[in-house]
């Protein structure tokens, strides 16, 4: 879980920055800008685009960092502190409705929801949250997680490139910030190098976030946008939204190269006209955007938006950079083994026993007792909430095991009616007894083979057979863990 207190403190320090390097990684391309802040305005000092030959996630971090450093030196980029926009396709997304809780209980609740919502182990993710409210006052939360190994490798690459990252975030969240009334009910589409990002902002937060794969191809060295794919996926996303959230949508903002953005806008106007959405290609920044004066004619880009927002002291909506470990903890870890550890431990033990052990122990006991007395009611409330979640969790099972079993049975039986099921009995969602008639024994055997090859089927036994033509039969079928998901 991101430490928001630490993050806010870091943001206050970031306001003192006078220069910043903004980087956005998208596929094999690294886009960047260098910004300077002077007298309440932000100036664009440099901009560049780099085609990387090495993949930061698979190649040696030292080699990738050296390649980036060489490109930056060639472009005469001297700025070391940077903000990085990570690819949207790295991100896992989950949603939950948050009950009315004391603020102290929110982190624990969100941790439980993250464990429930993400398909991977939450311990393997760095995740952040964005809250938004409906008009009825109900609070919802969008959880976004990035694999820890991705973040670790990216930090190693930047360290090898002699860069100091101040933030890892998503470019689309900076292009279309969630805060402010002007962002309420906006669907943003960001055309990248290999994909199109989709974000919906409402009620002061990010309500939906996804990467639209297959929307871009490279043909003859140029990007080709499949606007019909974007339009179809946009309609699917809108259809999956709650009715209240869908009704609040009024505008679609499109970011990206002007020719591709205009092509996408024209396609969406044709396909989404009945929904009454106003479609706009965002070509320029407004004069007072980010709360500072911007230079005229600056192209809209995720790298510029991320860096300008941070230089202006803005908040990072989704922060994935891990909190920094204090130097004393790093030293303690470094010298926590071997002879040095034994010597330090022995010295500390002697000093503690001879000087302050007893008084310190009593002080600690009194302090922790006072802390426990203060938090005991909140802990009891959280425990009751956790018990209720555990009690009703089985009712929220969305795997549809019974329907999955029926689907497999339907696929196994021939469409020409050569084998017909008369009765199907499902027990404990993993044992099935199926009786029926078959035109002949060959059709019955073929159906039995199809059942055995079905997804999730553990065993198929023909426990009863009578007659020759027609043939009366009874199958006994067992599924792994009650069958697979039907979705």
C-alpha positions as CSV (number, residue, x, y, z in Angstrom):
1,X,0.0,0.0,0.0
2,X,1.3,3.5,-0.9
3,X,2.2,5.6,2.2
4,X,0.2,8.7,1.5
5,X,1.7,10.7,4.4
6,X,5.1,10.0,3.0
7,X,4.0,10.8,-0.5
8,X,2.4,14.1,0.5
9,X,5.6,15.1,2.2
10,X,7.6,14.2,-0.9
11,X,5.2,16.2,-3.0
12,X,5.8,19.3,-0.8
13,X,9.5,18.9,-1.3
14,X,9.0,18.5,-5.1
15,X,7.6,22.0,-5.3
16,X,11.1,23.3,-4.8
17,X,12.3,21.7,-8.0
18,X,13.5,24.1,-10.6
19,X,14.0,21.5,-13.4
20,X,12.7,18.1,-14.2
21,X,13.1,15.4,-16.9
22,X,9.8,13.8,-18.0
23,X,10.0,10.3,-19.5
24,X,7.3,8.1,-20.9
25,X,8.0,4.4,-21.8
26,X,5.7,3.0,-24.5
27,X,6.8,-0.2,-26.2
28,X,10.3,0.3,-27.5
29,X,10.0,4.1,-27.6
30,X,11.1,6.5,-24.9
31,X,9.6,10.0,-25.1
32,X,11.1,12.8,-23.0
33,X,11.0,16.5,-22.2
34,X,13.2,18.7,-20.0
35,X,11.2,21.5,-18.2
36,X,12.4,24.5,-16.3
37,X,10.4,26.5,-13.8
38,X,11.1,30.2,-13.4
39,X,8.9,32.9,-11.8
40,X,5.6,30.9,-11.8
41,X,6.0,29.7,-15.4
42,X,7.2,26.4,-17.0
43,X,9.5,26.5,-20.0
44,X,10.2,23.7,-22.4
45,X,14.0,23.4,-22.6
46,X,14.3,20.1,-24.6
47,X,12.2,17.4,-26.2
48,X,13.3,14.1,-27.7
49,X,12.2,10.7,-28.8
50,X,14.4,7.5,-28.4
51,X,13.9,4.1,-30.1
52,X,15.4,1.6,-27.6
53,X,17.0,-1.6,-29.0
54,X,16.8,-3.4,-25.6
55,X,13.7,-4.3,-23.6
56,X,13.9,-2.9,-20.1
57,X,12.0,-5.9,-18.7
58,X,14.1,-8.7,-20.3
59,X,17.5,-7.2,-21.1
60,X,20.3,-6.6,-18.6
61,X,19.4,-3.4,-16.7
62,X,23.0,-2.1,-16.9
63,X,23.0,-2.4,-20.7
64,X,19.6,-0.8,-21.0
65,X,20.6,2.0,-18.7
66,X,23.8,2.6,-20.6
67,X,21.8,2.8,-23.9
68,X,19.5,5.4,-22.4
69,X,22.4,7.3,-21.0
70,X,24.1,7.4,-24.4
71,X,21.0,8.7,-26.0
72,X,20.6,11.4,-23.3
73,X,24.2,12.5,-23.7
74,X,23.8,12.7,-27.5
75,X,20.7,14.9,-26.9
76,X,22.8,17.0,-24.3
77,X,20.3,16.2,-21.6
78,X,21.9,17.0,-18.2
79,X,18.9,16.8,-15.9
80,X,19.1,13.9,-13.5
81,X,15.8,14.0,-11.6
82,X,12.9,12.5,-13.5
83,X,9.3,11.5,-13.5
84,X,8.5,8.4,-15.5
85,X,5.2,7.4,-17.2
86,X,5.0,3.6,-17.2
87,X,3.1,1.6,-19.8
88,X,-0.6,1.2,-19.1
89,X,-0.4,-2.4,-20.2
90,X,1.7,-3.2,-17.1
91,X,-1.2,-2.2,-14.9
92,X,-3.8,-4.6,-13.3
93,X,-7.1,-2.9,-12.5
94,X,-9.7,-3.8,-9.8
95,X,-12.8,-1.9,-8.5
96,X,-14.6,-1.9,-5.3
97,X,-17.4,0.0,-3.5
98,X,-16.2,1.4,-0.2
99,X,-18.5,1.5,2.8
100,X,-18.7,4.4,5.2
101,X,-15.6,3.8,7.3
102,X,-13.3,5.8,9.6
103,X,-10.3,7.0,7.7
104,X,-8.0,4.9,9.9
105,X,-9.8,1.7,8.8
106,X,-9.6,2.5,5.0
107,X,-6.1,1.1,4.4
108,X,-6.9,-2.3,5.9
109,X,-10.2,-2.5,4.0
110,X,-8.4,-1.6,0.7
111,X,-5.7,-4.2,1.4
112,X,-8.4,-6.9,1.8
113,X,-10.2,-5.7,-1.4
114,X,-6.9,-5.8,-3.3
115,X,-6.3,-9.4,-2.2
116,X,-9.8,-10.2,-3.4
117,X,-9.8,-8.2,-6.6
118,X,-6.4,-8.9,-8.2
119,X,-5.8,-12.2,-9.9
120,X,-2.1,-12.3,-8.8
121,X,-0.7,-12.3,-5.2
122,X,-1.0,-8.8,-3.9
123,X,2.4,-9.2,-2.3
124,X,3.9,-9.2,-5.8
125,X,2.4,-5.8,-6.7
126,X,2.9,-2.1,-6.0
127,X,-0.6,-0.7,-6.1
128,X,-2.2,2.7,-5.7
129,X,-5.8,3.8,-5.4
130,X,-8.1,6.5,-6.7
131,X,-11.4,7.3,-5.0
132,X,-14.5,8.8,-6.6
133,X,-18.1,9.5,-5.5
134,X,-21.4,9.0,-7.3
135,X,-24.1,11.7,-7.2
136,X,-25.8,9.6,-4.5
137,X,-22.8,10.0,-2.3
138,X,-21.5,6.4,-2.5
139,X,-17.8,6.2,-2.6
140,X,-16.0,3.8,-5.0
141,X,-12.3,3.0,-5.4
142,X,-10.2,2.0,-8.4
143,X,-7.2,0.0,-7.5
144,X,-4.2,-0.1,-10.0
145,X,-1.3,-2.5,-9.4
146,X,2.0,-3.0,-11.2
147,X,4.2,-6.1,-10.7
148,X,7.0,-5.4,-8.2
149,X,9.6,-7.0,-10.5
150,X,8.7,-4.5,-13.3
151,X,9.2,-1.6,-10.9
152,X,12.4,-3.0,-9.5
153,X,13.9,-3.5,-13.0
154,X,12.9,0.0,-14.1
155,X,14.6,1.5,-11.0
156,X,17.7,-0.5,-11.8
157,X,17.6,0.7,-15.5
158,X,17.3,4.4,-14.4
159,X,20.0,4.0,-11.8
160,X,22.3,2.6,-14.5
161,X,21.3,5.6,-16.7
162,X,22.4,7.9,-13.8
163,X,18.9,9.2,-13.3
164,X,17.0,9.7,-10.0
165,X,13.2,8.9,-10.3
166,X,10.9,11.0,-8.2
167,X,7.7,9.3,-9.4
168,X,6.3,6.4,-11.4
169,X,2.8,7.1,-12.8
170,X,0.6,6.7,-15.8
171,X,0.7,9.2,-18.7
172,X,-3.0,9.2,-19.3
173,X,-3.8,10.2,-15.7
174,X,-1.6,13.3,-16.3
175,X,-3.1,14.1,-19.7
176,X,-6.6,14.0,-18.2
177,X,-6.4,14.8,-14.4
178,X,-9.2,13.4,-12.4
179,X,-9.6,16.4,-10.0
180,X,-11.8,19.3,-10.9
181,X,-15.3,19.8,-12.2
182,X,-14.0,20.1,-15.8
183,X,-12.9,16.4,-15.6
184,X,-16.3,15.1,-14.3
185,X,-17.8,12.7,-16.9
186,X,-14.9,12.6,-19.3
187,X,-13.7,9.6,-21.3
188,X,-10.1,10.1,-22.3
189,X,-8.4,8.2,-25.2
190,X,-4.6,8.4,-25.5
191,X,-3.0,7.1,-28.7
192,X,0.4,5.7,-27.8
193,X,3.1,3.8,-29.7
194,X,1.6,0.3,-29.4
195,X,-1.8,0.7,-27.8
196,X,-4.6,3.1,-27.0
197,X,-5.2,4.0,-23.4
198,X,-8.8,4.5,-22.1
199,X,-9.6,6.4,-18.9
200,X,-12.9,7.6,-17.4
201,X,-12.9,10.3,-14.8
202,X,-15.9,11.1,-12.6
203,X,-16.6,12.3,-9.1
204,X,-13.1,13.5,-8.5
205,X,-11.3,10.2,-9.3
206,X,-10.5,7.6,-11.9
207,X,-13.6,5.4,-12.5
208,X,-12.2,3.2,-15.3
209,X,-8.8,2.5,-16.8
210,X,-7.7,0.0,-19.4
211,X,-5.4,-0.5,-22.4
212,X,-7.0,-1.3,-25.7
213,X,-4.7,-3.9,-27.3
214,X,-4.8,-4.5,-31.1
215,X,-5.8,-0.9,-31.9
216,X,-2.4,0.0,-33.4
217,X,-0.2,-1.8,-35.9
218,X,3.1,-0.8,-37.6
219,X,3.0,-1.1,-41.4
220,X,6.0,0.1,-43.5
221,X,7.5,2.0,-40.5
222,X,4.3,4.0,-39.7
223,X,1.6,3.5,-37.2
224,X,-1.8,2.4,-38.5
225,X,-4.8,3.1,-36.2
226,X,-7.7,0.6,-36.3
227,X,-10.4,3.1,-35.3
228,X,-13.1,0.5,-35.6
229,X,-11.4,-1.5,-32.8
230,X,-11.2,1.5,-30.5
231,X,-14.9,2.4,-31.2
232,X,-16.0,-1.2,-30.5
233,X,-14.0,-1.5,-27.3
234,X,-15.2,2.0,-26.2
235,X,-18.8,0.9,-26.6
236,X,-18.1,-2.3,-24.7
237,X,-16.5,-0.3,-21.8
238,X,-19.5,2.1,-21.7
239,X,-21.9,-0.9,-21.7
240,X,-20.1,-2.3,-18.7
241,X,-20.4,0.9,-16.6
242,X,-23.1,1.3,-14.0
243,X,-26.0,3.2,-15.3
244,X,-25.4,6.2,-13.1
245,X,-21.8,6.6,-14.2
246,X,-22.7,6.1,-17.8
247,X,-25.3,8.8,-17.7
248,X,-22.7,11.3,-16.3
249,X,-20.5,10.9,-19.4
250,X,-20.7,14.0,-21.6
251,X,-17.4,14.3,-23.4
252,X,-14.6,12.3,-25.0
253,X,-11.1,13.8,-25.1
254,X,-8.7,12.3,-27.6
255,X,-4.9,12.7,-27.2
256,X,-2.1,11.8,-29.6
257,X,-0.7,12.6,-33.0
258,X,-3.1,14.9,-34.8
259,X,-3.7,12.8,-37.9
260,X,-4.5,9.7,-35.9
261,X,-6.4,11.6,-33.3
262,X,-8.6,13.2,-35.9
263,X,-9.2,9.9,-37.7
264,X,-10.3,8.4,-34.4
265,X,-12.6,11.4,-33.6
266,X,-14.3,11.1,-37.0
267,X,-14.9,7.3,-36.5
268,X,-16.3,7.8,-33.0
269,X,-18.6,10.6,-34.1
270,X,-20.2,8.2,-36.5
271,X,-20.4,5.2,-34.2
272,X,-21.3,7.0,-30.9
273,X,-23.6,9.7,-32.2
274,X,-26.7,8.2,-30.6
275,X,-25.1,8.6,-27.2
276,X,-24.9,12.4,-27.5
277,X,-21.2,12.5,-26.5
278,X,-19.1,15.6,-27.4
279,X,-15.9,14.4,-29.0
280,X,-12.8,16.7,-28.9
281,X,-9.3,16.3,-30.1
282,X,-7.0,18.0,-27.5
283,X,-4.3,19.8,-29.5
284,X,-3.1,22.5,-27.1
285,X,-2.7,23.2,-23.4
286,X,-4.8,25.9,-21.9
287,X,-2.9,28.9,-20.6
288,X,-3.4,28.3,-16.9
289,X,-3.3,24.5,-16.9
290,X,-1.5,22.9,-14.0
291,X,-1.7,26.2,-12.2
292,X,1.3,27.8,-13.9
293,X,1.9,29.7,-17.1
294,X,2.9,27.4,-20.0
295,X,4.8,28.3,-23.2
296,X,2.4,28.8,-26.2
297,X,2.2,26.1,-28.9
298,X,3.6,23.2,-26.8
299,X,2.4,19.8,-28.2
300,X,0.3,17.9,-25.7
301,X,2.2,14.8,-24.5
302,X,2.2,12.5,-21.5
303,X,5.8,13.4,-20.7
304,X,5.1,17.1,-20.7
305,X,2.0,16.7,-18.6
306,X,3.7,14.5,-16.0
307,X,6.7,16.8,-15.6
308,X,4.7,20.0,-15.6
309,X,2.2,18.7,-13.1
310,X,5.0,17.7,-10.7
311,X,6.9,21.0,-11.2
312,X,3.7,22.9,-10.4
313,X,3.3,21.0,-7.1
314,X,0.4,18.9,-8.3
315,X,-0.7,15.6,-6.8
316,X,0.2,12.3,-8.5
317,X,-3.2,10.4,-8.9
318,X,-1.6,7.0,-9.1
319,X,1.9,6.6,-7.7
320,X,3.8,3.4,-8.1
321,X,7.3,4.4,-6.9
322,X,8.1,2.5,-3.7
323,X,8.9,4.5,-0.6
324,X,12.5,5.1,0.0
325,X,14.2,3.1,2.8
326,X,16.0,5.4,5.3
327,X,19.8,5.3,5.3
328,X,20.0,3.9,8.9
329,X,17.8,0.9,7.8
330,X,19.9,0.3,4.8
331,X,23.0,0.3,7.0
332,X,21.3,-2.1,9.5
333,X,20.5,-4.4,6.6
334,X,24.0,-4.2,5.1
335,X,25.7,-5.1,8.4
336,X,23.1,-7.6,9.7
337,X,25.3,-10.7,9.2
338,X,28.8,-12.1,9.8
339,X,31.3,-10.9,12.3
340,X,30.3,-7.3,12.2
341,X,26.7,-8.2,13.2
342,X,28.0,-10.3,16.1
343,X,30.2,-7.6,17.4
344,X,27.6,-4.9,17.1
345,X,24.9,-7.1,18.6
346,X,27.2,-8.0,21.6
347,X,28.1,-4.4,22.2
348,X,24.5,-3.3,22.0
349,X,23.4,-6.0,24.3
350,X,26.0,-5.1,27.0
351,X,25.2,-1.4,26.8
352,X,21.4,-2.1,27.0
353,X,21.7,-4.5,29.9
354,X,24.1,-2.3,31.8
355,X,22.3,1.1,31.3
356,X,18.7,1.3,30.2
357,X,17.2,-2.1,29.6
358,X,14.8,-2.2,32.5
359,X,13.6,1.5,32.2
360,X,13.3,1.2,28.5
361,X,11.2,-1.9,28.7
362,X,8.8,-0.3,31.2
363,X,8.6,2.8,29.0
364,X,7.8,0.7,25.9
365,X,5.2,-1.4,27.7
366,X,3.4,1.8,28.9
367,X,3.5,3.4,25.5
368,X,2.2,0.4,23.6
369,X,-0.5,-0.1,26.2
370,X,-1.7,3.5,25.7
371,X,-1.6,3.0,21.9
372,X,-3.6,-0.2,22.2
373,X,-6.2,1.4,24.4
374,X,-6.6,4.2,21.8
375,X,-7.0,1.9,18.8
376,X,-8.8,-1.0,20.4
377,X,-12.3,0.2,19.4
378,X,-11.2,0.7,15.8
379,X,-9.6,-2.8,15.7
380,X,-12.8,-4.3,17.0
381,X,-14.9,-2.6,14.3
382,X,-12.4,-3.7,11.6
383,X,-12.5,-7.3,12.9
384,X,-16.3,-7.3,12.7
385,X,-16.1,-6.0,9.2
386,X,-13.5,-8.7,8.2
387,X,-15.8,-11.4,9.7
388,X,-18.7,-10.2,7.6
389,X,-16.5,-10.1,4.5
390,X,-15.4,-13.7,5.2
391,X,-19.0,-14.8,6.0
392,X,-20.5,-13.4,2.7
393,X,-17.5,-14.0,0.4
394,X,-18.9,-17.4,-0.9
395,X,-22.0,-15.5,-2.1
396,X,-19.9,-13.3,-4.3
397,X,-18.4,-16.2,-6.2
398,X,-18.5,-15.3,-9.9
399,X,-17.0,-18.4,-11.4
400,X,-20.4,-19.8,-12.4
401,X,-19.3,-23.4,-12.0
402,X,-22.7,-24.9,-12.6
403,X,-23.0,-23.1,-15.9
404,X,-19.5,-24.1,-16.9
405,X,-20.4,-27.8,-16.4
406,X,-23.5,-27.5,-18.4
407,X,-21.6,-25.7,-21.1
408,X,-19.1,-28.6,-21.4
409,X,-21.9,-31.1,-21.5
410,X,-23.6,-29.1,-24.3
411,X,-20.4,-28.9,-26.3
412,X,-19.7,-32.7,-26.0
413,X,-23.1,-33.8,-27.3
414,X,-23.6,-33.8,-31.1
415,X,-25.8,-31.2,-32.7
416,X,-27.6,-33.7,-35.0
417,X,-29.4,-35.4,-32.0
418,X,-27.5,-38.7,-32.3
419,X,-27.0,-38.6,-28.5
420,X,-29.6,-36.9,-26.3
421,X,-29.4,-36.2,-22.6
422,X,-32.6,-36.8,-20.7
423,X,-31.5,-36.0,-17.1
424,X,-28.5,-34.2,-15.7
425,X,-27.8,-34.3,-11.9
426,X,-24.9,-32.0,-10.5
427,X,-23.7,-32.7,-7.0
428,X,-21.3,-30.5,-5.1
429,X,-20.4,-28.8,-8.4
430,X,-17.8,-31.5,-9.3
431,X,-19.8,-34.7,-9.8
432,X,-22.4,-35.2,-12.6
433,X,-24.7,-38.0,-13.5
434,X,-26.1,-37.8,-17.0
435,X,-28.7,-40.2,-18.5
436,X,-30.1,-40.3,-22.0
437,X,-30.4,-42.2,-25.3
438,X,-28.1,-42.6,-28.2
439,X,-28.8,-43.6,-31.8
440,X,-26.1,-46.3,-31.8
441,X,-23.1,-47.3,-29.8
442,X,-20.6,-45.5,-32.1
443,X,-22.2,-42.2,-31.5
444,X,-22.2,-42.9,-27.7
445,X,-18.5,-43.7,-27.7
446,X,-17.7,-40.6,-29.7
447,X,-19.6,-38.5,-27.2
448,X,-17.7,-40.1,-24.3
449,X,-14.4,-39.2,-25.9
450,X,-15.5,-35.6,-26.3
451,X,-16.5,-35.4,-22.7
452,X,-13.1,-36.8,-21.6
453,X,-11.3,-34.1,-23.6
454,X,-13.4,-31.3,-22.2
455,X,-11.8,-28.5,-20.1
456,X,-11.8,-29.3,-16.4
457,X,-13.1,-32.9,-16.8
458,X,-11.2,-35.3,-14.5
459,X,-12.9,-38.6,-15.3
460,X,-15.8,-40.0,-17.4
461,X,-17.3,-43.5,-16.7
462,X,-20.1,-45.2,-18.6
463,X,-21.8,-46.9,-15.7
464,X,-24.9,-48.2,-17.4
465,X,-25.8,-49.1,-21.0
466,X,-28.9,-50.9,-22.3
467,X,-30.2,-51.8,-25.8
468,X,-28.5,-51.5,-29.2
469,X,-30.5,-49.0,-31.3
470,X,-31.5,-46.9,-29.6
471,X,-29.1,-47.2,-26.7
472,X,-29.9,-46.1,-23.2
473,X,-26.9,-44.9,-21.2
474,X,-25.8,-43.3,-17.9
475,X,-22.5,-41.4,-17.6
476,X,-20.7,-40.6,-14.3
477,X,-18.5,-37.5,-14.8
478,X,-16.1,-35.8,-12.3
479,X,-14.8,-32.3,-12.7
480,X,-11.6,-30.6,-11.3
481,X,-12.7,-28.3,-8.4
482,X,-16.2,-27.9,-9.8
483,X,-15.3,-27.0,-13.4
484,X,-13.8,-23.9,-14.9
485,X,-15.1,-20.4,-15.1
486,X,-17.8,-19.9,-17.8
487,X,-16.6,-16.3,-18.5
